[in-house]
Amino acid sequence: MYENWRKYGHPDGALSIQVVELMLPTFFLDPAFRPAVLTGSFGLCIAIVLYAMMKLRQSSYDLQNGISHISKENMRGMLLAIFEDNDKE
């Protein structure tokens, strides 16, 4: 304990390591579990990037009021066809 006090300023050791140990379950720190943690964190990062790309792509098709560009163009074409039909009569 005296060595911990001299090294870290606390008899229990480094407080940052204690915080990490409290936040994470002990099996995350197990060396046998490291490949699974690495694979899981890599997969999570890829999933977050793909989700962000999907949301950005979806929002680029929508106008500010939530109507998509395609719906707006379809409605414009339909209204123009109605106006042309009414002008002919």
N, CA, C and O atoms as a CHARMM CRD file, in Angstrom:
* protein
*
  356
    1    1 MET  N      0.80800  -1.18300   0.00000 PROA 1      0.00000
    2    1 MET  CA     0.00000   0.00000   0.00000 PROA 1      0.00000
    3    1 MET  C      0.85800   1.25600   0.00000 PROA 1      0.00000
    4    1 MET  O      0.50200   2.26600  -0.60800 PROA 1      0.00000
    5    2 TYR  N      1.99000   1.18300   0.68800 PROA 2      0.00000
    6    2 TYR  CA     2.86300   2.34700   0.73400 PROA 2      0.00000
    7    2 TYR  C      3.42700   2.64800  -0.64900 PROA 2      0.00000
    8    2 TYR  O      3.61200   3.80800  -1.01600 PROA 2      0.00000
    9    3 GLU  N      3.69600   1.59400  -1.40900 PROA 3      0.00000
   10    3 GLU  CA     4.20900   1.78200  -2.76800 PROA 3      0.00000
   11    3 GLU  C      3.15000   2.45400  -3.65200 PROA 3      0.00000
   12    3 GLU  O      3.47600   3.32800  -4.45500 PROA 3      0.00000
   13    4 ASN  N      1.88200   2.04600  -3.50400 PROA 4      0.00000
   14    4 ASN  CA     0.79900   2.70200  -4.23900 PROA 4      0.00000
   15    4 ASN  C      0.67100   4.16900  -3.83400 PROA 4      0.00000
   16    4 ASN  O      0.40900   5.03300  -4.67000 PROA 4      0.00000
   17    5 TRP  N      0.86000   4.43800  -2.54700 PROA 5      0.00000
   18    5 TRP  CA     0.75500   5.81100  -2.07100 PROA 5      0.00000
   19    5 TRP  C      1.86700   6.67400  -2.67700 PROA 5      0.00000
   20    5 TRP  O      1.62700   7.80900  -3.08900 PROA 5      0.00000
   21    6 ARG  N      3.05400   6.13800  -2.72500 PROA 6      0.00000
   22    6 ARG  CA     4.17500   6.88800  -3.29100 PROA 6      0.00000
   23    6 ARG  C      4.02200   7.06300  -4.79700 PROA 6      0.00000
   24    6 ARG  O      4.33400   8.12100  -5.34300 PROA 6      0.00000
   25    7 LYS  N      3.54100   6.02300  -5.45900 PROA 7      0.00000
   26    7 LYS  CA     3.45500   6.03900  -6.92100 PROA 7      0.00000
   27    7 LYS  C      2.26900   6.84700  -7.43500 PROA 7      0.00000
   28    7 LYS  O      2.41100   7.64600  -8.36000 PROA 7      0.00000
   29    8 TYR  N      1.09000   6.63700  -6.82800 PROA 8      0.00000
   30    8 TYR  CA    -0.14500   7.22500  -7.35200 PROA 8      0.00000
   31    8 TYR  C     -0.77500   8.27600  -6.44100 PROA 8      0.00000
   32    8 TYR  O     -1.69600   8.97600  -6.86300 PROA 8      0.00000
   33    9 GLY  N     -0.30900   8.40000  -5.22100 PROA 9      0.00000
   34    9 GLY  CA    -0.88200   9.37700  -4.30800 PROA 9      0.00000
   35    9 GLY  C     -2.13900   8.89000  -3.61400 PROA 9      0.00000
   36    9 GLY  O     -2.86300   9.67600  -3.00400 PROA 9      0.00000
   37   10 HSD  N     -2.39600   7.60300  -3.70700 PROA 10     0.00000
   38   10 HSD  CA    -3.58200   7.01700  -3.07500 PROA 10     0.00000
   39   10 HSD  C     -3.23100   5.58900  -2.67500 PROA 10     0.00000
   40   10 HSD  O     -2.54600   4.89300  -3.42500 PROA 10     0.00000
   41   11 PRO  N     -3.69300   5.13400  -1.49500 PROA 11     0.00000
   42   11 PRO  CA    -3.29900   3.78600  -1.06000 PROA 11     0.00000
   43   11 PRO  C     -3.88200   2.66100  -1.91700 PROA 11     0.00000
   44   11 PRO  O     -3.34200   1.55500  -1.91700 PROA 11     0.00000
   45   12 ASP  N     -4.97300   2.91700  -2.64700 PROA 12     0.00000
   46   12 ASP  CA    -5.57200   1.87800  -3.47700 PROA 12     0.00000
   47   12 ASP  C     -5.00400   1.84200  -4.89100 PROA 12     0.00000
   48   12 ASP  O     -5.37400   0.97000  -5.67800 PROA 12     0.00000
   49   13 GLY  N     -4.13000   2.75200  -5.22000 PROA 13     0.00000
   50   13 GLY  CA    -3.55200   2.76800  -6.55900 PROA 13     0.00000
   51   13 GLY  C     -4.12900   3.91500  -7.38900 PROA 13     0.00000
   52   13 GLY  O     -4.71100   4.86000  -6.85700 PROA 13     0.00000
   53   14 ALA  N     -3.95100   3.80600  -8.69900 PROA 14     0.00000
   54   14 ALA  CA    -4.40200   4.85800  -9.60600 PROA 14     0.00000
   55   14 ALA  C     -5.92800   4.90900  -9.64300 PROA 14     0.00000
   56   14 ALA  O     -6.58700   3.89000  -9.85300 PROA 14     0.00000
   57   15 LEU  N     -6.47300   6.09000  -9.44100 PROA 15     0.00000
   58   15 LEU  CA    -7.92800   6.23600  -9.42600 PROA 15     0.00000
   59   15 LEU  C     -8.52300   6.06200 -10.81800 PROA 15     0.00000
   60   15 LEU  O     -9.65600   5.59900 -10.94900 PROA 15     0.00000
   61   16 SER  N     -7.78000   6.42500 -11.85600 PROA 16     0.00000
   62   16 SER  CA    -8.30900   6.26500 -13.21300 PROA 16     0.00000
   63   16 SER  C     -8.50700   4.78600 -13.54800 PROA 16     0.00000
   64   16 SER  O     -9.47800   4.43300 -14.21700 PROA 16     0.00000
   65   17 ILE  N     -7.62500   3.94100 -13.10300 PROA 17     0.00000
   66   17 ILE  CA    -7.77000   2.50500 -13.33800 PROA 17     0.00000
   67   17 ILE  C     -8.95100   1.96500 -12.54200 PROA 17     0.00000
   68   17 ILE  O     -9.67500   1.09900 -13.03200 PROA 17     0.00000
   69   18 GLN  N     -9.15800   2.45700 -11.33200 PROA 18     0.00000
   70   18 GLN  CA   -10.30400   2.02300 -10.52900 PROA 18     0.00000
   71   18 GLN  C    -11.61700   2.43500 -11.18500 PROA 18     0.00000
   72   18 GLN  O    -12.59200   1.68500 -11.14200 PROA 18     0.00000
   73   19 VAL  N    -11.65000   3.62600 -11.79300 PROA 19     0.00000
   74   19 VAL  CA   -12.87200   4.07700 -12.46200 PROA 19     0.00000
   75   19 VAL  C    -13.17300   3.17800 -13.65000 PROA 19     0.00000
   76   19 VAL  O    -14.32300   2.79500 -13.86100 PROA 19     0.00000
   77   20 VAL  N    -12.14800   2.83700 -14.43100 PROA 20     0.00000
   78   20 VAL  CA   -12.34800   1.95200 -15.58100 PROA 20     0.00000
   79   20 VAL  C    -12.82500   0.58300 -15.11600 PROA 20     0.00000
   80   20 VAL  O    -13.70900  -0.00600 -15.73800 PROA 20     0.00000
   81   21 GLU  N    -12.26700   0.08200 -14.05900 PROA 21     0.00000
   82   21 GLU  CA   -12.68200  -1.21600 -13.53300 PROA 21     0.00000
   83   21 GLU  C    -14.12300  -1.17700 -13.03000 PROA 21     0.00000
   84   21 GLU  O    -14.82700  -2.18300 -13.12000 PROA 21     0.00000
   85   22 LEU  N    -14.57600  -0.04500 -12.50700 PROA 22     0.00000
   86   22 LEU  CA   -15.95800   0.07200 -12.05500 PROA 22     0.00000
   87   22 LEU  C    -16.92600   0.18800 -13.22600 PROA 22     0.00000
   88   22 LEU  O    -18.03600  -0.34200 -13.17100 PROA 22     0.00000
   89   23 MET  N    -16.51400   0.87300 -14.27300 PROA 23     0.00000
   90   23 MET  CA   -17.40100   1.09200 -15.41200 PROA 23     0.00000
   91   23 MET  C    -17.54800  -0.14100 -16.29100 PROA 23     0.00000
   92   23 MET  O    -18.63800  -0.41300 -16.79400 PROA 23     0.00000
   93   24 LEU  N    -16.48800  -0.87700 -16.47900 PROA 24     0.00000
   94   24 LEU  CA   -16.50600  -2.03400 -17.36000 PROA 24     0.00000
   95   24 LEU  C    -16.59400  -3.32300 -16.55500 PROA 24     0.00000
   96   24 LEU  O    -16.00900  -3.42400 -15.47700 PROA 24     0.00000
   97   25 PRO  N    -17.31400  -4.29600 -17.06700 PROA 25     0.00000
   98   25 PRO  CA   -17.28700  -5.60700 -16.41500 PROA 25     0.00000
   99   25 PRO  C    -15.87400  -6.20000 -16.48800 PROA 25     0.00000
  100   25 PRO  O    -15.09400  -5.85600 -17.37600 PROA 25     0.00000
  101   26 THR  N    -15.56700  -7.06400 -15.57800 PROA 26     0.00000
  102   26 THR  CA   -14.20100  -7.58700 -15.49800 PROA 26     0.00000
  103   26 THR  C    -13.83200  -8.43700 -16.70700 PROA 26     0.00000
  104   26 THR  O    -12.64900  -8.53600 -17.03400 PROA 26     0.00000
  105   27 PHE  N    -14.80600  -9.05800 -17.38800 PROA 27     0.00000
  106   27 PHE  CA   -14.45100  -9.91100 -18.52100 PROA 27     0.00000
  107   27 PHE  C    -13.98200  -9.08400 -19.72400 PROA 27     0.00000
  108   27 PHE  O    -13.33900  -9.63400 -20.61800 PROA 27     0.00000
  109   28 PHE  N    -14.28400  -7.77700 -19.77400 PROA 28     0.00000
  110   28 PHE  CA   -13.76500  -6.94000 -20.85000 PROA 28     0.00000
  111   28 PHE  C    -12.25600  -6.76200 -20.74000 PROA 28     0.00000
  112   28 PHE  O    -11.57200  -6.58900 -21.74800 PROA 28     0.00000
  113   29 LEU  N    -11.74700  -6.80500 -19.53300 PROA 29     0.00000
  114   29 LEU  CA   -10.31500  -6.61900 -19.31400 PROA 29     0.00000
  115   29 LEU  C     -9.53400  -7.92300 -19.41400 PROA 29     0.00000
  116   29 LEU  O     -8.30500  -7.90700 -19.34400 PROA 29     0.00000
  117   30 ASP  N    -10.21300  -9.03800 -19.57300 PROA 30     0.00000
  118   30 ASP  CA    -9.56400 -10.33500 -19.68500 PROA 30     0.00000
  119   30 ASP  C     -8.83400 -10.43800 -21.02100 PROA 30     0.00000
  120   30 ASP  O     -9.43600 -10.16300 -22.05900 PROA 30     0.00000
  121   31 PRO  N     -7.56800 -10.82300 -21.03300 PROA 31     0.00000
  122   31 PRO  CA    -6.82600 -10.91900 -22.30000 PROA 31     0.00000
  123   31 PRO  C     -7.43600 -11.90400 -23.29600 PROA 31     0.00000
  124   31 PRO  O     -7.27900 -11.72300 -24.50300 PROA 31     0.00000
  125   32 ALA  N     -8.11800 -12.92600 -22.82800 PROA 32     0.00000
  126   32 ALA  CA    -8.73000 -13.89200 -23.74200 PROA 32     0.00000
  127   32 ALA  C     -9.94200 -13.29400 -24.47100 PROA 32     0.00000
  128   32 ALA  O    -10.34300 -13.79300 -25.52200 PROA 32     0.00000
  129   33 PHE  N    -10.51100 -12.24800 -23.92100 PROA 33     0.00000
  130   33 PHE  CA   -11.70600 -11.63800 -24.49900 PROA 33     0.00000
  131   33 PHE  C    -11.37800 -10.47000 -25.44000 PROA 33     0.00000
  132   33 PHE  O    -12.27800  -9.92800 -26.08200 PROA 33     0.00000
  133   34 ARG  N    -10.10900 -10.08000 -25.52900 PROA 34     0.00000
  134   34 ARG  CA    -9.72200  -8.91900 -26.33300 PROA 34     0.00000
  135   34 ARG  C    -10.07600  -9.03600 -27.81500 PROA 34     0.00000
  136   34 ARG  O    -10.51500  -8.04100 -28.39200 PROA 34     0.00000
  137   35 PRO  N     -9.91200 -10.19200 -28.46800 PROA 35     0.00000
  138   35 PRO  CA   -10.32600 -10.25900 -29.88800 PROA 35     0.00000
  139   35 PRO  C    -11.81600 -10.00400 -30.08200 PROA 35     0.00000
  140   35 PRO  O    -12.21200  -9.37400 -31.06200 PROA 35     0.00000
  141   36 ALA  N    -12.63700 -10.48000 -29.16800 PROA 36     0.00000
  142   36 ALA  CA   -14.07800 -10.24600 -29.27800 PROA 36     0.00000
  143   36 ALA  C    -14.40900  -8.77400 -29.05300 PROA 36     0.00000
  144   36 ALA  O    -15.27300  -8.22300 -29.73400 PROA 36     0.00000
  145   37 VAL  N    -13.73200  -8.13700 -28.11000 PROA 37     0.00000
  146   37 VAL  CA   -13.95500  -6.71200 -27.86200 PROA 37     0.00000
  147   37 VAL  C    -13.52100  -5.90000 -29.07300 PROA 37     0.00000
  148   37 VAL  O    -14.22300  -4.97200 -29.47500 PROA 37     0.00000
  149   38 LEU  N    -12.39700  -6.22700 -29.65000 PROA 38     0.00000
  150   38 LEU  CA   -11.90500  -5.51600 -30.82100 PROA 38     0.00000
  151   38 LEU  C    -12.84400  -5.69800 -32.00800 PROA 38     0.00000
  152   38 LEU  O    -13.15700  -4.73200 -32.70300 PROA 38     0.00000
  153   39 THR  N    -13.29200  -6.92100 -32.24300 PROA 39     0.00000
  154   39 THR  CA   -14.21900  -7.18900 -33.33800 PROA 39     0.00000
  155   39 THR  C    -15.55600  -6.48200 -33.12000 PROA 39     0.00000
  156   39 THR  O    -16.11200  -5.89800 -34.05000 PROA 39     0.00000
  157   40 GLY  N    -16.05800  -6.53400 -31.91800 PROA 40     0.00000
  158   40 GLY  CA   -17.32900  -5.86800 -31.60800 PROA 40     0.00000
  159   40 GLY  C    -17.24400  -4.36500 -31.75700 PROA 40     0.00000
  160   40 GLY  O    -18.15700  -3.74600 -32.30400 PROA 40     0.00000
  161   41 SER  N    -16.16500  -3.76600 -31.28300 PROA 41     0.00000
  162   41 SER  CA   -16.03700  -2.31500 -31.39900 PROA 41     0.00000
  163   41 SER  C    -15.84600  -1.90300 -32.86200 PROA 41     0.00000
  164   41 SER  O    -16.35300  -0.86000 -33.27500 PROA 41     0.00000
  165   42 PHE  N    -15.13000  -2.69900 -33.64200 PROA 42     0.00000
  166   42 PHE  CA   -14.96700  -2.41600 -35.06900 PROA 42     0.00000
  167   42 PHE  C    -16.31600  -2.51600 -35.78600 PROA 42     0.00000
  168   42 PHE  O    -16.64400  -1.66000 -36.60800 PROA 42     0.00000
  169   43 GLY  N    -17.09300  -3.54800 -35.48400 PROA 43     0.00000
  170   43 GLY  CA   -18.42000  -3.69400 -36.07900 PROA 43     0.00000
  171   43 GLY  C    -19.35100  -2.56300 -35.68000 PROA 43     0.00000
  172   43 GLY  O    -20.14200  -2.09500 -36.49800 PROA 43     0.00000
  173   44 LEU  N    -19.26700  -2.12100 -34.43900 PROA 44     0.00000
  174   44 LEU  CA   -20.09100  -1.01100 -33.97800 PROA 44     0.00000
  175   44 LEU  C    -19.73100   0.28500 -34.69800 PROA 44     0.00000
  176   44 LEU  O    -20.61300   1.06500 -35.05900 PROA 44     0.00000
  177   45 CYS  N    -18.45100   0.51000 -34.90300 PROA 45     0.00000
  178   45 CYS  CA   -18.02000   1.70800 -35.64500 PROA 45     0.00000
  179   45 CYS  C    -18.53800   1.67000 -37.07400 PROA 45     0.00000
  180   45 CYS  O    -19.00400   2.68700 -37.58600 PROA 45     0.00000
  181   46 ILE  N    -18.46400   0.52700 -37.71900 PROA 46     0.00000
  182   46 ILE  CA   -18.96200   0.41000 -39.09400 PROA 46     0.00000
  183   46 ILE  C    -20.47300   0.63000 -39.12100 PROA 46     0.00000
  184   46 ILE  O    -20.98300   1.29400 -40.02400 PROA 46     0.00000
  185   47 ALA  N    -21.19000   0.08300 -38.14800 PROA 47     0.00000
  186   47 ALA  CA   -22.64500   0.26000 -38.09900 PROA 47     0.00000
  187   47 ALA  C    -23.01200   1.72900 -37.90000 PROA 47     0.00000
  188   47 ALA  O    -23.96700   2.21200 -38.50600 PROA 47     0.00000
  189   48 ILE  N    -22.27800   2.43100 -37.07200 PROA 48     0.00000
  190   48 ILE  CA   -22.55700   3.85300 -36.84200 PROA 48     0.00000
  191   48 ILE  C    -22.31000   4.66100 -38.11500 PROA 48     0.00000
  192   48 ILE  O    -23.10100   5.54200 -38.45400 PROA 48     0.00000
  193   49 VAL  N    -21.22300   4.36600 -38.81800 PROA 49     0.00000
  194   49 VAL  CA   -20.92000   5.08200 -40.06500 PROA 49     0.00000
  195   49 VAL  C    -21.99200   4.79300 -41.11400 PROA 49     0.00000
  196   49 VAL  O    -22.44700   5.71300 -41.79400 PROA 49     0.00000
  197   50 LEU  N    -22.39900   3.54600 -41.25500 PROA 50     0.00000
  198   50 LEU  CA   -23.43500   3.20200 -42.23200 PROA 50     0.00000
  199   50 LEU  C    -24.77100   3.86300 -41.88700 PROA 50     0.00000
  200   50 LEU  O    -25.48000   4.32800 -42.77900 PROA 50     0.00000
  201   51 TYR  N    -25.11200   3.90700 -40.61500 PROA 51     0.00000
  202   51 TYR  CA   -26.35200   4.55100 -40.19100 PROA 51     0.00000
  203   51 TYR  C    -26.30700   6.05000 -40.50300 PROA 51     0.00000
  204   51 TYR  O    -27.28900   6.61300 -40.98600 PROA 51     0.00000
  205   52 ALA  N    -25.17300   6.69100 -40.23000 PROA 52     0.00000
  206   52 ALA  CA   -25.03900   8.12000 -40.51700 PROA 52     0.00000
  207   52 ALA  C    -25.14000   8.38200 -42.01300 PROA 52     0.00000
  208   52 ALA  O    -25.78200   9.34500 -42.43200 PROA 52     0.00000
  209   53 MET  N    -24.51300   7.53500 -42.81700 PROA 53     0.00000
  210   53 MET  CA   -24.60000   7.69900 -44.27500 PROA 53     0.00000
  211   53 MET  C    -26.03700   7.52900 -44.75300 PROA 53     0.00000
  212   53 MET  O    -26.49200   8.27400 -45.62100 PROA 53     0.00000
  213   54 MET  N    -26.75300   6.56200 -44.19800 PROA 54     0.00000
  214   54 MET  CA   -28.14300   6.33600 -44.58500 PROA 54     0.00000
  215   54 MET  C    -29.01000   7.54500 -44.22700 PROA 54     0.00000
  216   54 MET  O    -29.84300   7.97100 -45.02700 PROA 54     0.00000
  217   55 LYS  N    -28.81400   8.09600 -43.03200 PROA 55     0.00000
  218   55 LYS  CA   -29.59800   9.25700 -42.61400 PROA 55     0.00000
  219   55 LYS  C    -29.27600  10.47800 -43.46900 PROA 55     0.00000
  220   55 LYS  O    -30.17800  11.23500 -43.82700 PROA 55     0.00000
  221   56 LEU  N    -28.00500  10.67700 -43.80000 PROA 56     0.00000
  222   56 LEU  CA   -27.63900  11.81200 -44.64000 PROA 56     0.00000
  223   56 LEU  C    -28.20600  11.66000 -46.04100 PROA 56     0.00000
  224   56 LEU  O    -28.68000  12.63500 -46.62500 PROA 56     0.00000
  225   57 ARG  N    -28.16700  10.46700 -46.58100 PROA 57     0.00000
  226   57 ARG  CA   -28.70900  10.23300 -47.91500 PROA 57     0.00000
  227   57 ARG  C    -30.22100  10.43500 -47.92400 PROA 57     0.00000
  228   57 ARG  O    -30.76900  11.00400 -48.86800 PROA 57     0.00000
  229   58 GLN  N    -30.88900   9.97300 -46.88100 PROA 58     0.00000
  230   58 GLN  CA   -32.34000  10.12200 -46.79100 PROA 58     0.00000
  231   58 GLN  C    -32.71000  11.60000 -46.64700 PROA 58     0.00000
  232   58 GLN  O    -33.68600  12.04800 -47.24800 PROA 58     0.00000
  233   59 SER  N    -31.96100  12.34700 -45.87500 PROA 59     0.00000
  234   59 SER  CA   -32.30100  13.75000 -45.67000 PROA 59     0.00000
  235   59 SER  C    -32.01200  14.58600 -46.90800 PROA 59     0.00000
  236   59 SER  O    -32.59700  15.65700 -47.07200 PROA 59     0.00000
  237   60 SER  N    -31.12800  14.12400 -47.77700 PROA 60     0.00000
  238   60 SER  CA   -30.84100  14.89400 -48.98200 PROA 60     0.00000
  239   60 SER  C    -31.98700  14.80500 -49.98000 PROA 60     0.00000
  240   60 SER  O    -32.09700  15.66300 -50.85700 PROA 60     0.00000
  241   61 TYR  N    -32.84000  13.79500 -49.87300 PROA 61     0.00000
  242   61 TYR  CA   -33.98300  13.66800 -50.76900 PROA 61     0.00000
  243   61 TYR  C    -35.19300  14.45700 -50.27300 PROA 61     0.00000
  244   61 TYR  O    -36.12700  14.69400 -51.03900 PROA 61     0.00000
  245   62 ASP  N    -35.19100  14.85700 -49.03300 PROA 62     0.00000
  246   62 ASP  CA   -36.33900  15.54600 -48.45100 PROA 62     0.00000
  247   62 ASP  C    -36.12500  17.05300 -48.45900 PROA 62     0.00000
  248   62 ASP  O    -35.00000  17.53400 -48.32500 PROA 62     0.00000
  249   63 LEU  N    -37.20600  17.78000 -48.61500 PROA 63     0.00000
  250   63 LEU  CA   -37.18000  19.22300 -48.47600 PROA 63     0.00000
  251   63 LEU  C    -37.30300  19.57700 -47.00200 PROA 63     0.00000
  252   63 LEU  O    -37.37300  18.68500 -46.15700 PROA 63     0.00000
  253   64 GLN  N    -37.33100  20.86100 -46.68400 PROA 64     0.00000
  254   64 GLN  CA   -37.39900  21.26600 -45.28100 PROA 64     0.00000
  255   64 GLN  C    -38.70400  20.83800 -44.62000 PROA 64     0.00000
  256   64 GLN  O    -38.72000  20.55500 -43.42300 PROA 64     0.00000
  257   65 ASN  N    -39.80000  20.78500 -45.37900 PROA 65     0.00000
  258   65 ASN  CA   -41.07100  20.41300 -44.78500 PROA 65     0.00000
  259   65 ASN  C    -41.30000  18.90800 -44.77100 PROA 65     0.00000
  260   65 ASN  O    -42.37700  18.46100 -44.37700 PROA 65     0.00000
  261   66 GLY  N    -40.30600  18.10300 -45.19700 PROA 66     0.00000
  262   66 GLY  CA   -40.40900  16.65100 -45.12900 PROA 66     0.00000
  263   66 GLY  C    -40.89900  15.99200 -46.40000 PROA 66     0.00000
  264   66 GLY  O    -40.95100  14.76400 -46.46800 PROA 66     0.00000
  265   67 ILE  N    -41.26000  16.76800 -47.41000 PROA 67     0.00000
  266   67 ILE  CA   -41.72200  16.20300 -48.67900 PROA 67     0.00000
  267   67 ILE  C    -40.49500  15.91900 -49.53900 PROA 67     0.00000
  268   67 ILE  O    -39.58200  16.74100 -49.61300 PROA 67     0.00000
  269   68 SER  N    -40.47300  14.77100 -50.18000 PROA 68     0.00000
  270   68 SER  CA   -39.31700  14.42900 -51.00600 PROA 68     0.00000
  271   68 SER  C    -39.36900  15.17700 -52.33400 PROA 68     0.00000
  272   68 SER  O    -40.43300  15.60800 -52.77800 PROA 68     0.00000
  273   69 HSD  N    -38.20600  15.32400 -52.95800 PROA 69     0.00000
  274   69 HSD  CA   -38.11400  15.99600 -54.25200 PROA 69     0.00000
  275   69 HSD  C    -38.93900  15.26500 -55.30500 PROA 69     0.00000
  276   69 HSD  O    -39.55700  15.89600 -56.16300 PROA 69     0.00000
  277   70 ILE  N    -38.94700  13.95700 -55.24100 PROA 70     0.00000
  278   70 ILE  CA   -39.67300  13.15300 -56.23000 PROA 70     0.00000
  279   70 ILE  C    -41.17500  13.41200 -56.11900 PROA 70     0.00000
  280   70 ILE  O    -41.85200  13.57100 -57.13500 PROA 70     0.00000
  281   71 SER  N    -41.69500  13.45600 -54.90400 PROA 71     0.00000
  282   71 SER  CA   -43.12300  13.73100 -54.71700 PROA 71     0.00000
  283   71 SER  C    -43.47900  15.12800 -55.21100 PROA 71     0.00000
  284   71 SER  O    -44.53900  15.34200 -55.79800 PROA 71     0.00000
  285   72 LYS  N    -42.57900  16.07100 -54.96400 PROA 72     0.00000
  286   72 LYS  CA   -42.83000  17.44500 -55.39300 PROA 72     0.00000
  287   72 LYS  C    -42.89500  17.51000 -56.91900 PROA 72     0.00000
  288   72 LYS  O    -43.77900  18.16200 -57.47400 PROA 72     0.00000
  289   73 GLU  N    -41.96900  16.84300 -57.59600 PROA 73     0.00000
  290   73 GLU  CA   -41.96500  16.84800 -59.05600 PROA 73     0.00000
  291   73 GLU  C    -43.17800  16.10900 -59.62200 PROA 73     0.00000
  292   73 GLU  O    -43.76000  16.55000 -60.61200 PROA 73     0.00000
  293   74 ASN  N    -43.56100  15.00100 -59.00900 PROA 74     0.00000
  294   74 ASN  CA   -44.75100  14.27000 -59.45500 PROA 74     0.00000
  295   74 ASN  C    -46.00700  15.12200 -59.30100 PROA 74     0.00000
  296   74 ASN  O    -46.86200  15.13300 -60.18700 PROA 74     0.00000
  297   75 MET  N    -46.12300  15.83600 -58.18000 PROA 75     0.00000
  298   75 MET  CA   -47.28700  16.69200 -57.96000 PROA 75     0.00000
  299   75 MET  C    -47.30400  17.83400 -58.96800 PROA 75     0.00000
  300   75 MET  O    -48.36100  18.18900 -59.48800 PROA 75     0.00000
  301   76 ARG  N    -46.15200  18.40300 -59.24200 PROA 76     0.00000
  302   76 ARG  CA   -46.07800  19.48500 -60.22800 PROA 76     0.00000
  303   76 ARG  C    -46.53500  18.99400 -61.60500 PROA 76     0.00000
  304   76 ARG  O    -47.29600  19.68000 -62.28700 PROA 76     0.00000
  305   77 GLY  N    -46.07400  17.81600 -62.01100 PROA 77     0.00000
  306   77 GLY  CA   -46.47300  17.25200 -63.30100 PROA 77     0.00000
  307   77 GLY  C    -47.96700  16.97900 -63.36200 PROA 77     0.00000
  308   77 GLY  O    -48.61200  17.23800 -64.37900 PROA 77     0.00000
  309   78 MET  N    -48.51800  16.45400 -62.26700 PROA 78     0.00000
  310   78 MET  CA   -49.95100  16.16600 -62.24100 PROA 78     0.00000
  311   78 MET  C    -50.76900  17.45900 -62.30400 PROA 78     0.00000
  312   78 MET  O    -51.77000  17.51700 -63.01800 PROA 78     0.00000
  313   79 LEU  N    -50.36000  18.48300 -61.57600 PROA 79     0.00000
  314   79 LEU  CA   -51.08000  19.75800 -61.61200 PROA 79     0.00000
  315   79 LEU  C    -50.99400  20.41300 -62.99000 PROA 79     0.00000
  316   79 LEU  O    -51.97600  20.97600 -63.47300 PROA 79     0.00000
  317   80 LEU  N    -49.82000  20.34200 -63.62600 PROA 80     0.00000
  318   80 LEU  CA   -49.68000  20.90300 -64.96900 PROA 80     0.00000
  319   80 LEU  C    -50.58100  20.16700 -65.95700 PROA 80     0.00000
  320   80 LEU  O    -51.17600  20.79000 -66.83700 PROA 80     0.00000
  321   81 ALA  N    -50.68500  18.84200 -65.81500 PROA 81     0.00000
  322   81 ALA  CA   -51.57000  18.07400 -66.70200 PROA 81     0.00000
  323   81 ALA  C    -53.02500  18.46400 -66.46900 PROA 81     0.00000
  324   81 ALA  O    -53.79500  18.55200 -67.42500 PROA 81     0.00000
  325   82 ILE  N    -53.41100  18.69600 -65.23800 PROA 82     0.00000
  326   82 ILE  CA   -54.78500  19.11200 -64.93900 PROA 82     0.00000
  327   82 ILE  C    -55.05800  20.49300 -65.53800 PROA 82     0.00000
  328   82 ILE  O    -56.10700  20.72000 -66.14000 PROA 82     0.00000
  329   83 PHE  N    -54.09900  21.41500 -65.36800 PROA 83     0.00000
  330   83 PHE  CA   -54.28200  22.75800 -65.93400 PROA 83     0.00000
  331   83 PHE  C    -54.36800  22.71900 -67.45600 PROA 83     0.00000
  332   83 PHE  O    -55.16700  23.44600 -68.04800 PROA 83     0.00000
  333   84 GLU  N    -53.55900  21.88400 -68.09300 PROA 84     0.00000
  334   84 GLU  CA   -53.60800  21.77200 -69.56200 PROA 84     0.00000
  335   84 GLU  C    -54.94300  21.19200 -70.01600 PROA 84     0.00000
  336   84 GLU  O    -55.50100  21.63600 -71.01900 PROA 84     0.00000
  337   85 ASP  N    -55.45900  20.20700 -69.29000 PROA 85     0.00000
  338   85 ASP  CA   -56.76600  19.62300 -69.63300 PROA 85     0.00000
  339   85 ASP  C    -57.87900  20.66300 -69.47700 PROA 85     0.00000
  340   85 ASP  O    -58.81000  20.69300 -70.28200 PROA 85     0.00000
  341   86 ASN  N    -57.79200  21.50300 -68.46500 PROA 86     0.00000
  342   86 ASN  CA   -58.81200  22.51700 -68.24500 PROA 86     0.00000
  343   86 ASN  C    -58.73600  23.63000 -69.30700 PROA 86     0.00000
  344   86 ASN  O    -59.76000  24.20000 -69.68400 PROA 86     0.00000
  345   87 ASP  N    -57.51400  23.93500 -69.78800 PROA 87     0.00000
  346   87 ASP  CA   -57.37200  24.96400 -70.82200 PROA 87     0.00000
  347   87 ASP  C    -57.94100  24.50100 -72.15600 PROA 87     0.00000
  348   87 ASP  O    -58.42500  25.32100 -72.93500 PROA 87     0.00000
  349   88 LYS  N    -57.89100  23.19200 -72.43300 PROA 88     0.00000
  350   88 LYS  CA   -58.38300  22.65500 -73.69500 PROA 88     0.00000
  351   88 LYS  C    -59.90300  22.70400 -73.77300 PROA 88     0.00000
  352   88 LYS  O    -60.45600  22.81200 -74.86800 PROA 88     0.00000
  353   89 GLU  N    -60.56700  22.62900 -72.67500 PROA 89     0.00000
  354   89 GLU  CA   -62.02800  22.57800 -72.66500 PROA 89     0.00000
  355   89 GLU  C    -62.65000  23.91200 -72.79900 PROA 89     0.00000
  356   89 GLU  O    -63.87600  24.02400 -72.80600 PROA 89     0.00000
